[in-house]
Amino acid sequence: MARATARHILVNSEEQCLALKQEIENGRDFAEVAKQHSSCPSGRQGGDLGSFGPGQMVPEFDKVVFSGELNQVHGPVRTQFGYHLLEITSRS
């Protein structure tokens, strides 16, 4: 069964998500941005979600995590929780 590790940043608006993505693309550290801005408890760990398999996260998340390029910032990804930036750190 496939497994992935990823980290994310959760915010309330697409605009904020896009602004944070730009900051990261301009060199800001993903983990630091997560600690400062993410409304998810994982933000305290730099957005780290640990290891998980298909179906353990919401479908919108799974679609990106199990098909997107590794070590790139993906998003905004909209879910019922808000807007996410995702970085897939490994996949097997």
N, CA, C and O of each residue as an XYZ file, in Angstrom:
368
protein
N       0.837     -1.192      0.000
C       0.000      0.000      0.000
C       0.882      1.256      0.000
O       1.902      1.316      0.686
N       0.475      2.229     -0.763
C       1.225      3.484     -0.858
C       1.226      4.215      0.486
O       0.260      4.148      1.246
N       2.314      4.902      0.758
C       2.442      5.747      1.948
C       3.058      7.067      1.503
O       3.798      7.125      0.521
N       2.742      8.117      2.239
C       3.335      9.422      1.949
C       3.591     10.158      3.252
O       2.950      9.890      4.268
N       4.522     11.076      3.210
C       4.694     12.040      4.291
C       4.552     13.419      3.663
O       4.991     13.660      2.538
N       3.937     14.306      4.409
C       3.696     15.640      3.873
C       3.585     16.628      5.020
O       3.435     16.253      6.183
N       3.661     17.882      4.665
C       3.390     18.944      5.625
C       2.467     19.934      4.947
O       2.410     20.010      3.720
N       1.744     20.693      5.758
C       0.773     21.621      5.178
C       0.607     22.861      6.044
O       1.009     22.913      7.207
N      -0.002     23.847      5.417
C      -0.372     25.096      6.081
C      -1.852     25.291      5.802
O      -2.274     25.246      4.646
N      -2.638     25.506      6.833
C      -4.080     25.701      6.702
C      -4.433     27.136      7.077
O      -4.093     27.611      8.160
N      -5.123     27.817      6.161
C      -5.586     29.186      6.411
C      -7.043     29.314      5.960
O      -7.588     28.402      5.337
N      -7.664     30.443      6.276
C      -9.090     30.636      6.000
C      -9.419     31.147      4.612
O     -10.547     30.981      4.149
N      -8.447     31.774      3.929
C      -8.781     32.378      2.638
C      -7.791     31.985      1.548
O      -6.614     31.730      1.802
N      -8.312     31.948      0.338
C      -7.464     31.644     -0.816
C      -6.409     32.734     -1.005
O      -5.275     32.444     -1.386
N      -6.783     33.989     -0.738
C      -5.845     35.100     -0.883
C      -4.647     34.941      0.047
O      -3.504     35.124     -0.371
N      -4.907     34.601      1.303
C      -3.812     34.409      2.257
C      -2.954     33.222      1.828
O      -1.728     33.267      1.934
N      -3.588     32.177      1.352
C      -2.873     30.983      0.902
C      -1.915     31.342     -0.240
O      -0.755     30.930     -0.238
N      -2.403     32.100     -1.199
C      -1.577     32.507     -2.342
C      -0.427     33.407     -1.896
O       0.688     33.282     -2.403
N      -0.687     34.311     -0.955
C       0.360     35.204     -0.458
C       1.453     34.407      0.256
O       2.639     34.678      0.069
N       1.064     33.435      1.066
C       2.045     32.614      1.778
C       2.831     31.745      0.812
O       4.031     31.540      0.995
N       2.167     31.233     -0.212
C       2.864     30.425     -1.221
C       3.949     31.263     -1.896
O       5.054     30.777     -2.138
N       3.633     32.512     -2.195
C       4.602     33.409     -2.820
C       5.797     33.640     -1.891
O       6.942     33.644     -2.344
N       5.538     33.831     -0.603
C       6.631     34.019      0.355
C       7.557     32.805      0.385
O       8.779     32.952      0.418
N       6.974     31.609      0.373
C       7.774     30.377      0.385
C       8.576     30.260     -0.904
O       9.758     29.918     -0.874
N       7.937     30.543     -2.036
C       8.638     30.480     -3.324
C       9.754     31.512     -3.407
O      10.712     31.336     -4.160
N       9.634     32.591     -2.635
C      10.675     33.625     -2.599
C      11.755     33.319     -1.566
O      12.639     34.143     -1.334
N      11.692     32.129     -0.940
C      12.777     31.719     -0.058
C      12.452     31.570      1.409
O      13.302     31.131      2.184
N      11.241     31.925      1.813
C      10.878     31.760      3.220
C      10.727     30.288      3.565
O      10.270     29.511      2.728
N      11.093     29.888      4.760
C      11.041     28.493      5.180
C       9.600     28.037      5.413
O       8.847     28.680      6.145
N       9.222     26.911      4.777
C       7.866     26.373      4.884
C       7.474     26.175      6.352
O       6.392     26.589      6.769
N       8.352     25.543      7.131
C       8.040     25.247      8.530
C       7.803     26.515      9.343
O       6.913     26.551     10.193
N       8.589     27.544      9.088
C       8.406     28.809      9.809
C       7.075     29.456      9.452
O       6.386     29.985     10.323
N       6.713     29.415      8.175
C       5.425     29.975      7.743
C       4.287     29.194      8.397
O       3.304     29.783      8.848
N       4.422     27.864      8.450
C       3.392     27.032      9.087
C       3.248     27.391     10.560
O       2.130     27.523     11.057
N       4.371     27.550     11.263
C       4.326     27.873     12.691
C       3.633     29.211     12.928
O       2.910     29.374     13.911
N       3.853     30.164     12.031
C       3.288     31.509     12.202
C       1.831     31.615     11.778
O       1.057     32.341     12.400
N       1.446     30.889     10.714
C       0.152     31.168     10.082
C      -0.856     30.032     10.073
O      -2.051     30.294      9.934
N      -0.430     28.777     10.217
C      -1.369     27.666     10.067
C      -2.337     27.592     11.238
O      -1.936     27.714     12.395
N      -3.612     27.391     10.928
C      -4.619     27.243     11.980
C      -4.778     25.785     12.407
O      -5.581     25.488     13.291
N      -4.030     24.880     11.798
C      -4.053     23.466     12.174
C      -3.067     23.237     13.320
O      -2.003     23.856     13.341
N      -3.396     22.364     14.267
C      -2.447     22.063     15.354
C      -1.082     21.582     14.849
O      -0.080     21.746     15.545
N      -1.030     20.990     13.649
C       0.253     20.542     13.088
C       1.196     21.711     12.819
O       2.399     21.507     12.652
N       0.675     22.913     12.776
C       1.508     24.090     12.551
C       2.633     24.209     13.564
O       3.719     24.690     13.242
N       2.371     23.768     14.788
C       3.405     23.825     15.828
C       4.617     22.968     15.478
O       5.724     23.234     15.946
N       4.413     21.944     14.657
C       5.506     21.083     14.191
C       5.919     21.443     12.762
O       6.415     20.593     12.023
N       5.716     22.688     12.383
C       6.077     23.122     11.040
C       5.159     22.566      9.968
O       5.522     22.524      8.793
N       3.972     22.140     10.369
C       2.986     21.621      9.429
C       3.124     20.133      9.148
O       2.407     19.596      8.303
N       4.036     19.459      9.845
C       4.303     18.044      9.587
C       3.097     17.181      9.928
O       2.581     17.224     11.045
N       2.653     16.394      8.944
C       1.516     15.495      9.139
C       1.935     14.050      9.372
O       1.090     13.187      9.608
N       3.229     13.785      9.306
C       3.701     12.422      9.487
C       3.407     11.558      8.275
O       3.242     12.060      7.163
N       3.344     10.255      8.500
C       3.140      9.276      7.433
C       1.686      8.825      7.407
O       1.081      8.617      8.459
N       1.126      8.674      6.219
C      -0.264      8.239      6.090
C      -0.475      7.562      4.741
O       0.326      7.714      3.819
N      -1.559      6.821      4.647
C      -1.900      6.115      3.413
C      -3.121      6.724      2.752
O      -3.771      7.598      3.325
N      -3.438      6.263      1.537
C      -4.627      6.749      0.842
C      -5.879      6.544      1.690
O      -6.046      5.511      2.339
N      -6.750      7.543      1.671
C      -8.003      7.448      2.399
C      -7.940      7.923      3.837
O      -8.973      8.021      4.499
N      -6.741      8.224      4.339
C      -6.623      8.700      5.716
C      -6.822     10.209      5.823
O      -7.070     10.732      6.910
N      -6.715     10.892      4.713
C      -6.942     12.338      4.665
C      -8.160     12.591      3.771
O      -8.653     11.675      3.113
N      -8.633     13.820      3.751
C      -9.775     14.147      2.898
C      -9.402     13.932      1.422
O      -8.229     14.045      1.066
N     -10.390     13.621      0.554
C     -10.096     13.292     -0.848
C      -9.282     14.349     -1.601
O      -8.409     14.005     -2.398
N      -9.563     15.634     -1.350
C      -8.831     16.698     -2.045
C      -7.337     16.637     -1.721
O      -6.492     16.902     -2.576
N      -7.034     16.288     -0.493
C      -5.660     16.141     -0.015
C      -5.000     14.950     -0.696
O      -3.914     15.061     -1.265
N      -5.685     13.803     -0.625
C      -5.157     12.567     -1.215
C      -4.795     12.747     -2.682
O      -3.746     12.291     -3.137
N      -5.674     13.414     -3.411
C      -5.454     13.604     -4.853
C      -4.103     14.267     -5.109
O      -3.361     13.846     -5.997
N      -3.787     15.292     -4.343
C      -2.526     16.016     -4.515
C      -1.351     15.195     -3.973
O      -0.330     15.049     -4.645
N      -1.499     14.668     -2.770
C      -0.385     13.992     -2.104
C       0.068     12.740     -2.863
O       1.260     12.435     -2.901
N      -0.873     12.023     -3.459
C      -0.503     10.774     -4.121
C      -0.308     10.915     -5.631
O      -0.159      9.917     -6.336
N      -0.309     12.157     -6.125
C      -0.022     12.351     -7.554
C       0.918     13.526     -7.830
O       1.526     13.573     -8.900
N       1.054     14.470     -6.907
C       1.870     15.663     -7.129
C       3.363     15.399     -7.016
O       3.797     14.370     -6.497
N       4.135     16.355     -7.515
C       5.598     16.262     -7.443
C       6.071     16.438     -6.012
O       5.508     17.217     -5.243
N       7.120     15.694     -5.671
C       7.713     15.786     -4.342
C       8.457     17.105     -4.161
O       8.967     17.686     -5.119
N       8.507     17.560     -2.922
C       9.296     18.735     -2.516
C       8.940     20.006     -3.276
O       9.790     20.872     -3.485
N       7.687     20.113     -3.687
C       7.169     21.338     -4.281
C       5.965     21.773     -3.466
O       5.279     20.942     -2.871
N       5.709     23.064     -3.437
C       4.543     23.570     -2.721
C       3.349     23.544     -3.667
O       3.369     24.164     -4.731
N       2.309     22.816     -3.261
C       1.084     22.689     -4.049
C      -0.033     23.462     -3.368
O      -0.094     23.539     -2.141
N      -0.901     24.024     -4.165
C      -2.058     24.703     -3.597
C      -2.235     26.080     -4.191
O      -1.436     26.535     -5.010
N      -3.282     26.724     -3.770
C      -4.206     26.383     -2.703
C      -5.055     25.146     -3.038
O      -5.515     24.976     -4.167
N      -5.247     24.297     -2.033
C      -6.132     23.144     -2.116
C      -7.271     23.416     -1.146
O      -7.054     23.550      0.059
N      -8.493     23.496     -1.682
C      -9.641     23.818     -0.831
C     -10.266     22.531     -0.298
O     -10.526     21.592     -1.050
N     -10.502     22.509      1.010
C     -11.231     21.414      1.657
C     -12.292     22.037      2.559
O     -12.420     23.260      2.626
N     -13.048     21.193      3.248
C     -14.054     21.731      4.169
C     -13.419     22.476      5.340
O     -14.109     23.196      6.061
N     -12.112     22.311      5.536
C     -11.415     22.966      6.650
C     -10.889     24.355      6.294
O     -10.651     25.175      7.181
N     -10.707     24.622      5.001
C     -10.158     25.893      4.548
C      -9.258     25.677      3.348
O      -9.505     24.802      2.518
N      -8.214     26.482      3.266
C      -7.284     26.438      2.126
C      -5.915     25.972      2.615
O      -5.397     26.454      3.623
N      -5.346     25.027      1.878
C      -4.088     24.402      2.274
C      -2.991     24.653      1.253
O      -3.232     24.717      0.047
N      -1.788     24.792      1.768
C      -0.586     24.618      0.967
C      -0.014     23.274      1.384
O       0.079     22.988      2.578
N       0.368     22.451      0.429
C       0.880     21.115      0.708
C       2.282     20.954      0.159
O       2.586     21.431     -0.935
N       3.128     20.291      0.908
C       4.439     19.907      0.415
C       4.591     18.417      0.706
O       4.600     18.001      1.864
N       4.712     17.617     -0.352
C       4.887     16.177     -0.226
C       6.383     15.936     -0.011
O       7.199     16.272     -0.869
N       6.736     15.360      1.126
C       8.145     15.179      1.440
C       8.654     13.790      1.080
O       9.856     13.614      0.878
N       7.759     12.788      0.993
C       8.150     11.461      0.504
C       6.909     10.675      0.115
O       5.800     10.955      0.571
N       7.129      9.677     -0.748
C       6.017      8.822     -1.163
C       6.601      7.477     -1.587
O       7.639      7.423     -2.246
N       5.933      6.400     -1.207
C       6.397      5.080     -1.637
C       5.231      4.252     -2.149
O       5.420      3.106     -2.558
